[in-house]
Amino acid sequence: MRHPNIAALAAGLLSATGFAPLGLWPVTILCFALLIALVGNAPNLRGALARGWWFGVGQFTVGLNWIAHAFTFQDAMPHWFGYGAVVLVSLYLAIYPAMATGLAWKYGRQDRRQLVLLFAVAWIVTEWLRANMFTGFAWNPLGVIWIATLPLADSARWVGTYGLSGLAVLVAGTLFLGITSDHKRFAALSALILAIVMSAAHFVHPAAPPPRTNVPIRIIQPNIGQEDKHVAAQEENNFRKLAQLSGLPSVKPRLLFWPEAAIPAILDMEPEWRDRVAGLLGPRDLLMTGGLKLYYKFEDKGFYQANTLTAANNSLWVLTPDSRLVGRYDKAHLVPFGEYLPMRSILKPLGLSRLVPGDVDFWPGPGPQTLPLPAAGERPALKMGVQICYEIIFSGQVVNEENRPDFLFNPSNDAWFGSWGPPQHLAQTRLRALEEGLPIVRSTPTGISAVVAANGALLDSLPHQQVGYIDAFLPGKLPPTPFSQLGNLASFLFVLLIFCGSIAMRRWSR
């Protein structure tokens, strides 16, 4: 091919259409088959790295276009900078696909079958690295394309998201071998094995959704845009929306879910706000709402005394009808440059503190926790896990393994994310449900709010930018999945299996 880097860039651009909202996953598989062909034909390691890097630049630039939308709400920075930010982020993230193609070429270039197997191994490892290096950015792992056709995603219960990504590479590699090489018999055998493996994941230990519980829930989506969220003049109107959508106090013991940072109040410091919100609840209701926890430092410098705001938590509060706060979760996996400024002492003098809304950094919470929800009337005592917004995308990091909850709540604010971000966020949320065997409740101010079954099925949802609420019964949970017991060790055991298969094939060939 005359211009392999241009071909790799074009394939990367097209491959992004397999992710939500378009969900054209066969296109992504074809694009990866082309990438493997391009890497296999690379004349040297530098060429293989370049092809993987250009592919990654294309895929991330299209897939992460929603990042540019976030800058339209940041008046401290020029809005046009958002498009530059998408490209800059993509230039960095493309390093990981480049690492995968480089490793595959270096150790598998002598045999195209080896190339495919080692590319799958390298992709799993480098995708995991992308999710963990420098606080990690796990958005749009390759395996999430399968969520568009749920039975194919069932393997996530066994091998996790990164293993699911490896399966996508193997499918693409099998297609590549079947079309372009002399190993058609091997390709046919590989296709059969992959079909058996992915079918077995669906039919062995089936993930049929358990019966729903008898616990009524209501999920609120007020469609409050980011431009109105923190405007003092809109405060009353925003609260009125939440109140109206919550409905009249009910004698039924409901669980009521509001979005991330739903109200401007500091609930543990403003009792009048607690009473105001609690007045919306029936005698047996519980409200789960996003809010802030603030930290102050008393300063006495002789000529003045003051309480100075030093930090905050992005929190989830559990409120009872008698105005008591009976639980709090603090977001642990914070967004760099969104909720805090890394290396503040260095970057603040450069003017980059303007990227972070507000005057102080958020502090991270301790990590996954399980909050007890007290019984009331017919509602049994329940255990709730919480993952606020962005946290839900990190595979293997969402549940307290020592105290497994009955469900996860994902309060989020996707108003920053344009039209592509919310469906991508929801797709990754569904993967977490599938991996952990737990139902997930999502509440966002502008959508997409949803109820997700423990097998990843979407039971109910509210479209993006629509006012409304969801009345449902809390879905039941499944027994612990293999992945929920092993975590990402399951993905690396899959890596080991593929790697051992590669070694065995090489010896058999000799």
VOKE-687458 format. One record per residue (C-alpha): residue in three letters; x, y, z. Coordinates in Angstrom, 3 decimals. Layout:
VOKE-687458
NODE  resn        c1        c2        c3
NODE   ALA         X         Y         Z
...
END
This chain:
VOKE-687458
NODE  resn        c1        c2        c3
NODE   MET     0.000     0.000     0.000
NODE   ARG     1.400     3.359    -1.050
NODE   HIS     0.319     5.450     1.946
NODE   PRO    -0.128     3.024     4.860
NODE   ASN    -0.280     5.743     7.525
NODE   ILE    -3.122     7.506     5.715
NODE   ALA    -4.912     4.160     5.393
NODE   ALA    -4.395     3.533     9.125
NODE   LEU    -5.762     6.995     9.967
NODE   ALA    -8.830     6.426     7.761
NODE   ALA    -9.410     2.994     9.325
NODE   GLY    -9.184     4.545    12.782
NODE   LEU   -11.671     7.268    11.894
NODE   LEU   -14.143     4.689    10.574
NODE   SER   -13.582     2.309    13.502
NODE   ALA   -15.086     4.889    15.882
NODE   THR   -18.506     4.315    14.287
NODE   GLY   -18.713     0.962    16.076
NODE   PHE   -19.080     2.707    19.423
NODE   ALA   -22.272     4.376    20.629
NODE   PRO   -24.249     6.230    19.449
NODE   LEU   -23.852     4.685    15.973
NODE   GLY   -23.116     1.100    17.084
NODE   LEU   -21.793    -0.065    13.686
NODE   TRP   -19.634    -2.756    15.275
NODE   PRO   -19.043    -4.786    12.061
NODE   VAL   -17.319    -1.683    10.634
NODE   THR   -14.979    -1.632    13.630
NODE   ILE   -14.126    -5.305    13.131
NODE   LEU   -13.339    -4.678     9.453
NODE   CYS   -11.170    -1.690    10.361
NODE   PHE    -9.185    -3.758    12.842
NODE   ALA    -8.714    -6.466    10.221
NODE   LEU    -7.257    -3.781     7.949
NODE   LEU    -5.022    -2.528    10.756
NODE   ILE    -3.640    -6.035    11.304
NODE   ALA    -2.936    -6.301     7.576
NODE   LEU    -1.145    -2.930     7.620
NODE   VAL     0.950    -3.935    10.622
NODE   GLY     1.784    -7.296     9.077
NODE   ASN     3.140    -5.504     5.996
NODE   ALA     5.165    -2.942     7.957
NODE   PRO     8.839    -3.008     6.869
NODE   ASN    10.193    -2.291    10.346
NODE   LEU     9.235    -1.601    13.955
NODE   ARG     8.978     2.132    13.357
NODE   GLY     6.450     1.551    10.578
NODE   ALA     4.358    -0.764    12.771
NODE   LEU     4.334     1.789    15.602
NODE   ALA     3.367     4.596    13.212
NODE   ARG     0.426     2.638    11.784
NODE   GLY    -0.942     1.850    15.222
NODE   TRP    -0.485     5.458    16.308
NODE   TRP    -2.268     6.956    13.287
NODE   PHE    -5.092     4.431    13.725
NODE   GLY    -5.453     5.510    17.368
NODE   VAL    -5.412     9.202    16.460
NODE   GLY    -8.304     8.629    14.064
NODE   GLN   -10.364     6.508    16.430
NODE   PHE    -9.986     8.754    19.473
NODE   THR   -10.496    12.013    17.573
NODE   VAL   -13.899    10.874    16.331
NODE   GLY   -14.927     8.868    19.401
NODE   LEU   -14.024    11.607    21.878
NODE   ASN   -15.506    14.533    19.945
NODE   TRP   -17.804    15.188    22.920
NODE   ILE   -14.847    16.591    24.902
NODE   ALA   -15.005    19.721    22.728
NODE   HIS   -18.594    20.298    23.923
NODE   ALA   -17.416    20.574    27.532
NODE   PHE   -15.417    23.711    26.689
NODE   THR   -18.573    25.575    25.672
NODE   PHE   -19.376    25.767    29.419
NODE   GLN   -15.922    26.944    30.478
NODE   ASP   -15.834    30.725    30.060
NODE   ALA   -12.351    30.981    31.552
NODE   MET   -10.968    29.312    28.400
NODE   PRO   -11.720    30.034    24.721
NODE   HIS   -14.399    27.659    23.450
NODE   TRP   -12.469    26.835    20.296
NODE   PHE    -9.767    25.311    22.492
NODE   GLY   -12.071    22.313    22.994
NODE   TYR   -11.373    21.066    19.479
NODE   GLY    -7.658    21.386    20.069
NODE   ALA    -8.079    19.505    23.346
NODE   VAL    -9.725    16.582    21.528
NODE   VAL    -6.762    16.339    19.167
NODE   LEU    -4.182    16.713    21.959
NODE   VAL    -5.835    14.010    24.055
NODE   SER    -6.028    11.755    20.984
NODE   LEU    -2.332    12.280    20.195
NODE   TYR    -1.523    10.996    23.685
NODE   LEU    -4.027     8.134    23.811
NODE   ALA    -2.861     6.865    20.412
NODE   ILE     0.392     5.821    22.098
NODE   TYR    -1.384     2.759    23.488
NODE   PRO    -2.566     1.304    20.135
NODE   ALA     0.942     2.079    18.831
NODE   MET     2.433     0.032    21.666
NODE   ALA     0.103    -2.854    20.798
NODE   THR     0.962    -2.843    17.086
NODE   GLY     4.674    -2.479    17.840
NODE   LEU     4.702    -5.443    20.210
NODE   ALA     2.669    -7.582    17.815
NODE   TRP     5.018    -6.794    14.916
NODE   LYS     8.225    -7.311    16.903
NODE   TYR     7.317   -10.748    18.205
NODE   GLY     4.820   -12.004    15.620
NODE   ARG     5.965   -10.723    12.233
NODE   GLN     7.367   -14.091    11.091
NODE   ASP     3.947   -15.761    11.094
NODE   ARG     0.619   -14.037    10.529
NODE   ARG    -1.116   -16.411    12.922
NODE   GLN     1.354   -15.372    15.609
NODE   LEU     0.761   -11.741    14.672
NODE   VAL    -2.973   -12.050    15.323
NODE   LEU    -2.600   -13.868    18.645
NODE   LEU     0.090   -11.529    19.948
NODE   PHE    -1.849    -8.475    18.786
NODE   ALA    -4.786    -9.634    20.936
NODE   VAL    -2.433   -10.121    23.898
NODE   ALA    -0.817    -6.719    23.381
NODE   TRP    -4.162    -4.963    22.920
NODE   ILE    -5.538    -6.296    26.209
NODE   VAL    -2.407    -5.276    28.114
NODE   THR    -2.100    -1.806    26.574
NODE   GLU    -5.799    -1.068    26.958
NODE   TRP    -5.485    -1.952    30.645
NODE   LEU    -2.464     0.365    30.831
NODE   ARG    -4.482     3.170    29.235
NODE   ALA    -7.086     2.729    31.965
NODE   ASN    -4.502     2.917    34.743
NODE   MET    -1.507     5.054    33.728
NODE   PHE    -1.497     8.677    34.982
NODE   THR    -4.857     8.160    36.782
NODE   GLY    -6.169     6.382    33.652
NODE   PHE    -8.617     7.164    30.894
NODE   ALA   -10.668     4.033    30.258
NODE   TRP   -13.251     5.601    27.946
NODE   ASN   -14.432     3.501    24.970
NODE   PRO   -12.531     0.239    25.418
NODE   LEU   -12.803    -1.825    22.240
NODE   GLY   -14.924    -4.492    23.958
NODE   VAL   -17.806    -2.052    24.489
NODE   ILE   -18.745    -2.360    20.784
NODE   TRP   -20.330    -5.748    21.618
NODE   ILE   -22.913    -4.122    23.906
NODE   ALA   -24.899    -3.264    20.748
NODE   THR   -25.601    -7.004    20.402
NODE   LEU   -25.812    -8.140    24.005
NODE   PRO   -25.339   -11.939    23.687
NODE   LEU   -21.871   -11.300    22.210
NODE   ALA   -20.997    -9.178    25.249
NODE   ASP   -21.749   -11.996    27.719
NODE   SER   -18.086   -13.038    27.693
NODE   ALA   -17.421    -9.989    29.890
NODE   ARG   -18.813   -11.985    32.825
NODE   TRP   -15.826   -14.322    32.402
NODE   VAL   -12.946   -12.277    30.996
NODE   GLY   -13.949    -8.684    31.746
NODE   THR   -13.970    -5.692    29.464
NODE   TYR   -10.319    -5.952    28.449
NODE   GLY   -10.698    -9.635    27.663
NODE   LEU   -13.764    -8.734    25.612
NODE   SER   -11.577    -6.284    23.682
NODE   GLY    -9.131    -9.101    23.037
NODE   LEU   -11.943   -11.222    21.639
NODE   ALA   -12.813    -8.405    19.228
NODE   VAL    -9.186    -8.363    18.021
NODE   LEU    -9.260   -12.142    17.576
NODE   VAL   -12.464   -11.908    15.529
NODE   ALA   -10.883    -9.220    13.353
NODE   GLY    -7.694   -11.276    13.081
NODE   THR    -9.614   -14.361    12.026
NODE   LEU   -11.293   -12.325     9.299
NODE   PHE    -7.870   -11.026     8.218
NODE   LEU    -6.429   -14.551     8.027
NODE   GLY    -9.422   -15.891     6.140
NODE   ILE    -9.196   -13.183     3.464
NODE   THR    -5.527   -12.367     3.046
NODE   SER    -3.353   -15.366     3.946
NODE   ASP    -2.612   -18.989     3.166
NODE   HIS    -3.908   -19.988     6.594
NODE   LYS    -7.572   -20.350     5.656
NODE   ARG    -7.826   -23.689     7.430
NODE   PHE    -6.430   -22.115    10.588
NODE   ALA    -8.829   -19.182    10.163
NODE   ALA   -11.789   -21.542     9.853
NODE   LEU   -10.717   -23.413    12.988
NODE   SER   -10.204   -20.114    14.838
NODE   ALA   -13.667   -18.909    13.803
NODE   LEU   -15.177   -22.136    15.124
NODE   ILE   -13.321   -21.853    18.431
NODE   LEU   -14.329   -18.204    18.847
NODE   ALA   -17.963   -19.047    18.083
NODE   ILE   -17.899   -21.834    20.677
NODE   VAL   -16.212   -19.632    23.308
NODE   MET   -18.564   -16.684    22.834
NODE   SER   -21.629   -18.941    22.692
NODE   ALA   -20.544   -20.837    25.792
NODE   ALA   -20.287   -17.546    27.679
NODE   HIS   -23.930   -16.920    26.813
NODE   PHE   -25.359   -20.393    27.481
NODE   VAL   -23.141   -21.726    30.280
NODE   HIS   -24.070   -20.065    33.567
NODE   PRO   -26.711   -18.028    31.681
NODE   ALA   -27.190   -14.409    32.641
NODE   ALA   -30.988   -14.395    32.501
NODE   PRO   -32.205   -11.436    34.553
NODE   PRO   -33.467   -12.458    38.000
NODE   PRO   -36.995   -11.542    39.047
NODE   ARG   -37.410    -7.901    39.967
NODE   THR   -37.760    -6.974    43.620
NODE   ASN   -40.874    -5.392    45.100
NODE   VAL   -39.000    -2.147    45.870
NODE   PRO   -40.471     0.839    43.955
NODE   ILE   -37.954     3.318    42.589
NODE   ARG   -38.282     6.678    40.874
NODE   ILE   -35.438     8.152    38.822
NODE   ILE   -35.515    11.889    38.140
NODE   GLN   -34.224    13.583    34.972
NODE   PRO   -34.978    17.333    35.213
NODE   ASN   -33.201    18.300    31.950
NODE   ILE   -31.298    21.109    33.642
NODE   GLY   -28.513    22.103    31.273
NODE   GLN   -25.019    22.960    32.396
NODE   GLU   -25.610    26.586    31.432
NODE   ASP   -28.399    26.822    34.066
NODE   LYS   -27.045    24.505    36.750
NODE   HIS   -25.008    27.014    38.768
NODE   VAL   -26.879    30.227    37.947
NODE   ALA   -28.331    31.758    41.123
NODE   ALA   -31.328    33.153    39.224
NODE   GLN   -32.253    29.616    38.134
NODE   GLU   -31.939    28.027    41.589
NODE   GLU   -35.647    28.146    42.445
NODE   ASN   -36.741    27.007    39.013
NODE   ASN   -34.292    24.083    39.103
NODE   PHE   -35.503    22.963    42.512
NODE   ARG   -39.125    23.277    41.401
NODE   LYS   -38.415    20.853    38.547
NODE   LEU   -36.892    18.306    40.912
NODE   ALA   -39.816    18.668    43.315
NODE   GLN   -42.494    18.291    40.628
NODE   LEU   -40.839    15.255    39.067
NODE   SER   -40.434    13.612    42.455
NODE   GLY   -44.219    13.577    42.819
NODE   LEU   -46.407    13.871    45.877
NODE   PRO   -45.254    12.160    49.090
NODE   SER   -46.230     8.512    48.911
NODE   VAL   -47.146     5.988    51.581
NODE   LYS   -45.224     3.381    49.573
NODE   PRO   -41.576     3.030    50.653
NODE   ARG   -39.877     4.404    47.527
NODE   LEU   -36.241     4.883    46.697
NODE   LEU   -35.889     8.258    44.985
NODE   PHE   -32.827     8.984    42.832
NODE   TRP   -31.626    12.466    41.897
NODE   PRO   -28.608    13.244    39.675
NODE   GLU   -25.025    14.179    40.508
NODE   ALA   -24.768    17.620    42.184
NODE   ALA   -28.556    17.932    41.905
NODE   ILE   -28.876    20.798    44.386
NODE   PRO   -26.620    23.734    45.317
NODE   ALA   -27.050    23.084    49.052
NODE   ILE   -24.361    21.727    51.382
NODE   LEU   -26.690    19.296    53.118
NODE   ASP   -24.592    18.584    56.205
NODE   MET   -24.156    22.329    56.867
NODE   GLU   -27.551    23.743    55.853
NODE   PRO   -30.373    22.218    57.945
NODE   GLU   -32.988    24.449    56.316
NODE   TRP   -32.156    22.886    52.947
NODE   ARG   -32.308    19.407    54.456
NODE   ASP   -35.792    20.134    55.782
NODE   ARG   -36.873    21.588    52.453
NODE   VAL   -35.768    18.519    50.516
NODE   ALA   -37.032    16.059    53.128
NODE   GLY   -40.453    17.698    52.866
NODE   LEU   -40.801    16.153    49.410
NODE   LEU   -40.499    12.619    50.801
NODE   GLY   -43.147    10.218    51.981
NODE   PRO   -42.845     8.751    55.496
NODE   ARG   -40.930     5.668    54.238
NODE   ASP   -38.996     7.138    51.318
NODE   LEU   -35.256     7.472    50.978
NODE   LEU   -33.644    10.070    48.736
NODE   MET   -30.273     9.537    47.053
NODE   THR   -28.950    12.851    45.756
NODE   GLY   -25.672    14.243    44.549
NODE   GLY   -24.216    17.223    46.400
NODE   LEU   -21.005    18.685    47.773
NODE   LYS   -19.102    18.225    51.000
NODE   LEU   -16.942    21.269    51.804
NODE   TYR   -13.867    21.614    54.005
NODE   TYR   -12.802    24.871    55.679
NODE   LYS    -9.687    25.948    57.502
NODE   PHE    -9.878    28.523    60.290
NODE   GLU    -7.310    31.281    59.837
NODE   ASP    -6.424    33.745    62.570
NODE   LYS    -3.910    36.338    61.361
NODE   GLY    -4.477    38.905    64.052
NODE   PHE    -6.037    41.611    61.913
NODE   TYR    -8.680    39.239    60.554
NODE   GLN   -10.228    35.853    61.222
NODE   ALA   -11.925    33.726    58.601
NODE   ASN   -12.963    30.248    57.595
NODE   THR   -11.265    29.634    54.265
NODE   LEU   -12.541    27.010    51.853
NODE   THR    -9.725    24.525    51.249
NODE   ALA   -11.240    21.534    49.423
NODE   ALA   -14.439    19.671    48.560
NODE   ASN   -15.794    16.211    47.872
NODE   ASN   -18.143    15.343    45.041
NODE   SER   -20.582    13.348    47.142
NODE   LEU   -23.738    11.278    47.176
NODE   TRP   -26.012    11.769    50.199
NODE   VAL   -28.767     9.509    51.551
NODE   LEU   -31.568    11.556    53.167
NODE   THR   -34.499    10.322    55.259
NODE   PRO   -37.985    11.933    55.547
NODE   ASP   -37.058    13.250    59.006
NODE   SER   -34.094    15.194    57.570
NODE   ARG   -31.359    12.805    58.717
NODE   LEU   -28.333    12.058    56.551
NODE   VAL   -27.789     8.308    56.908
NODE   GLY   -25.077     7.765    54.337
NODE   ARG   -22.474     9.517    52.210
NODE   TYR   -20.200     8.392    49.418
NODE   ASP   -17.342    10.555    48.129
NODE   LYS   -16.213    10.194    44.532
NODE   ALA   -12.816     8.512    44.456
NODE   HIS   -11.771     8.542    40.787
NODE   LEU   -11.681    12.228    39.965
NODE   VAL   -11.337    13.815    36.526
NODE   PRO    -7.947    15.521    36.085
NODE   PHE    -8.322    19.095    34.787
NODE   GLY   -12.057    18.776    35.470
NODE   GLU   -12.248    18.251    39.241
NODE   TYR    -8.667    18.966    40.217
NODE   LEU    -5.484    20.370    38.701
NODE   PRO    -2.594    17.884    38.700
NODE   MET     0.776    19.321    39.749
NODE   ARG    -0.977    22.532    40.756
NODE   SER     2.214    24.258    41.947
NODE   ILE     3.672    23.889    38.433
NODE   LEU     0.598    24.264    36.210
NODE   LYS    -1.187    27.081    38.019
NODE   PRO     1.503    29.682    37.159
NODE   LEU     1.060    28.638    33.525
NODE   GLY    -2.613    29.660    33.654
NODE   LEU    -3.989    26.120    33.432
NODE   SER    -6.003    26.487    36.637
NODE   ARG    -8.619    28.101    34.365
NODE   LEU    -9.438    24.595    33.142
NODE   VAL   -10.791    23.644    36.577
NODE   PRO   -14.140    25.155    37.598
NODE   GLY   -14.102    26.753    41.038
NODE   ASP   -11.286    27.911    43.286
NODE   VAL   -10.318    24.661    45.024
NODE   ASP    -9.615    21.063    44.084
NODE   PHE   -11.871    18.162    44.898
NODE   TRP   -10.413    15.563    47.237
NODE   PRO   -10.819    11.873    46.325
NODE   GLY   -12.845     9.535    48.499
NODE   PRO   -11.553     6.178    49.786
NODE   GLY   -12.835     4.066    46.876
NODE   PRO   -15.745     1.651    46.341
NODE   GLN   -18.047     1.467    49.344
NODE   THR   -21.335    -0.206    50.136
NODE   LEU   -23.923     1.960    51.882
NODE   PRO   -26.649     0.298    53.982
NODE   LEU   -30.187     1.476    53.235
NODE   PRO   -32.519     0.899    56.206
NODE   ALA   -35.677    -1.145    55.857
NODE   ALA   -39.031     0.629    55.873
NODE   GLY   -42.458    -1.015    55.768
NODE   GLU   -42.430    -3.573    52.958
NODE   ARG   -38.990    -2.477    51.790
NODE   PRO   -36.230    -4.767    53.069
NODE   ALA   -32.850    -3.497    54.175
NODE   LEU   -30.693    -3.075    51.074
NODE   LYS   -27.043    -2.513    50.280
NODE   MET   -26.175     0.116    47.664
NODE   GLY   -22.897     0.674    45.866
NODE   VAL   -22.255     4.114    44.357
NODE   GLN   -20.160     5.229    41.410
NODE   ILE   -20.411     8.919    40.563
NODE   CYS   -20.348     9.797    36.865
NODE   TYR   -16.948     9.040    35.271
NODE   GLU   -16.058     6.410    37.919
NODE   ILE   -18.361     3.812    36.371
NODE   ILE   -16.112     3.392    33.301
NODE   PHE   -13.280     1.706    35.242
NODE   SER   -13.642    -2.042    34.914
NODE   GLY   -12.945    -3.996    38.095
NODE   GLN   -12.935    -0.869    40.283
NODE   VAL   -16.620    -0.254    41.026
NODE   VAL   -17.619    -2.655    43.823
NODE   ASN   -16.480    -3.237    47.396
NODE   GLU   -15.566    -6.909    47.062
NODE   GLU   -15.792    -7.541    50.809
NODE   ASN   -19.371    -6.247    51.033
NODE   ARG   -21.132    -6.880    47.726
NODE   PRO   -24.130    -4.551    47.267
NODE   ASP   -27.591    -5.388    45.941
NODE   PHE   -27.321    -2.734    43.223
NODE   LEU   -25.188     0.158    42.010
NODE   PHE   -26.319     3.765    41.737
NODE   ASN   -24.587     5.912    39.116
NODE   PRO   -25.566     9.572    39.631
NODE   SER   -24.030    11.464    36.762
NODE   ASN   -23.866    14.810    35.037
NODE   ASP   -23.622    14.144    31.301
NODE   ALA   -24.705    17.675    30.405
NODE   TRP   -21.047    18.351    29.564
NODE   PHE   -20.854    15.507    27.067
NODE   GLY   -22.653    16.706    23.939
NODE   SER   -24.749    14.181    22.009
NODE   TRP   -22.136    11.397    21.689
NODE   GLY   -20.918    11.237    25.281
NODE   PRO   -24.153    10.182    27.045
NODE   PRO   -24.837     7.033    24.945
NODE   GLN   -21.155     6.058    25.222
NODE   HIS   -21.335     6.503    28.995
NODE   LEU   -24.476     4.370    29.189
NODE   ALA   -22.880     1.603    27.089
NODE   GLN   -19.959     1.393    29.513
NODE   THR   -22.370     1.378    32.450
NODE   ARG   -24.106    -1.647    30.937
NODE   LEU   -20.755    -3.448    30.738
NODE   ARG   -20.229    -2.886    34.474
NODE   ALA   -23.630    -4.459    35.201
NODE   LEU   -22.724    -7.437    33.040
NODE   GLU   -19.286    -7.897    34.607
NODE   GLU   -20.492    -7.648    38.195
NODE   GLY   -23.918    -9.297    37.874
NODE   LEU   -25.510    -6.253    39.509
NODE   PRO   -28.367    -3.983    38.370
NODE   ILE   -27.520    -0.301    37.948
NODE   VAL   -29.707     2.767    38.409
NODE   ARG   -28.614     5.937    36.567
NODE   SER   -29.901     9.458    37.161
NODE   THR   -28.531    12.364    35.130
NODE   PRO   -29.783    15.953    34.738
NODE   THR   -30.044    15.836    30.919
NODE   GLY   -29.946    12.103    30.160
NODE   ILE   -29.513     9.314    29.533
NODE   SER   -31.088     8.134    32.820
NODE   ALA   -31.761     4.409    32.897
NODE   VAL   -32.462     1.158    34.686
NODE   VAL   -29.968    -1.559    33.699
NODE   ALA   -30.555    -5.223    34.557
NODE   ALA   -27.857    -7.396    36.113
NODE   ASN   -27.242    -9.016    32.704
NODE   GLY   -26.581    -5.647    31.043
NODE   ALA   -30.006    -5.373    29.416
NODE   LEU   -31.501    -1.897    29.203
NODE   LEU   -34.871    -2.157    30.986
NODE   ASP   -35.940     1.471    30.802
NODE   SER   -34.404     4.820    29.887
NODE   LEU   -35.145     8.482    29.263
NODE   PRO   -33.800    10.004    26.033
NODE   HIS   -31.129    12.675    26.032
NODE   GLN   -32.408    16.201    26.781
NODE   GLN   -35.896    15.138    27.812
NODE   VAL   -37.645    16.049    31.061
NODE   GLY   -39.141    13.082    32.862
NODE   TYR   -38.938    10.345    35.433
NODE   ILE   -38.815     6.557    35.453
NODE   ASP   -41.078     4.609    37.790
NODE   ALA   -39.958     0.994    38.088
NODE   PHE   -39.170    -1.770    40.529
NODE   LEU   -35.571    -2.312    41.506
NODE   PRO   -34.170    -5.235    39.472
NODE   GLY   -32.670    -8.196    41.323
NODE   LYS   -29.001    -9.124    41.307
NODE   LEU   -27.318   -12.258    39.954
NODE   PRO   -24.899   -14.509    41.841
NODE   PRO   -21.302   -13.276    41.704
NODE   THR   -19.852   -13.677    38.221
NODE   PRO   -16.401   -15.168    37.623
NODE   PHE   -15.166   -11.661    36.807
NODE   SER   -16.640   -10.163    39.990
NODE   GLN   -14.644   -12.716    41.999
NODE   LEU   -11.363   -12.352    40.095
NODE   GLY   -11.469    -8.754    38.893
NODE   ASN    -9.044    -7.886    36.120
NODE   LEU    -7.009   -10.971    36.974
NODE   ALA    -9.622   -12.682    34.767
NODE   SER    -8.497   -10.571    31.797
NODE   PHE    -4.856   -11.434    32.416
NODE   LEU    -5.627   -15.134    32.746
NODE   PHE    -7.196   -14.807    29.298
NODE   VAL    -3.989   -13.090    28.128
NODE   LEU    -2.001   -16.036    29.495
NODE   LEU    -4.283   -18.497    27.695
NODE   ILE    -3.833   -16.729    24.343
NODE   PHE    -0.083   -16.415    24.896
NODE   CYS     0.250   -20.123    25.725
NODE   GLY    -1.784   -20.905    22.603
NODE   SER     0.652   -18.785    20.600
NODE   ILE     3.666   -20.675    21.973
NODE   ALA     2.016   -24.053    21.368
NODE   MET     1.156   -23.076    17.791
NODE   ARG     4.730   -21.951    17.102
NODE   ARG     6.142   -25.255    18.381
NODE   TRP     3.550   -27.245    16.455
NODE   SER     4.422   -25.330    13.269
NODE   ARG     8.094   -26.155    13.698
END
